[in-house]
Amino acid sequence: MRSYGLGLGFVAVWAATYAVQNQDILAVRFLAWDFALPQGLWEMFLFFFGIVVMWLISLAASWEGRFRSRREIERARRRIAALEKERGALLAAMKAAGASQEEITFIENGTSL
């Protein structure tokens, strides 16, 4: 976390230095808006706007991955439950058919014969 703070401080100092050195007024027209600010401030604004946009995109990607993992875990749990139910049915069928104790133990414990 300390390196993150140091990096953020470095970027802030770098951006402030850039803004002070580029004070020419720049007029920007975008759709219905018309703004005039120093060039350095415009570029800092765009830089930090880009950071926020990329953070939001990465946050959305993180949520997507988290939800995908939860779906896969739930699917695996359902599959395990179905296999346990099938295993129980197999044990009941083996006992009803008169299978040997070794065969039943193998199915119950997963040990070799």
Secondary structure as GFF3:
##gff-version 3
##sequence-region A 1 113
A	DSSP	alpha_helix	2	21	.	.	.	ID=ss1
A	DSSP	beta_strand	25	30	.	.	.	ID=ss2
A	DSSP	beta_strand	33	38	.	.	.	ID=ss3
A	DSSP	alpha_helix	39	97	.	.	.	ID=ss4
A	DSSP	alpha_helix	101	109	.	.	.	ID=ss5
###
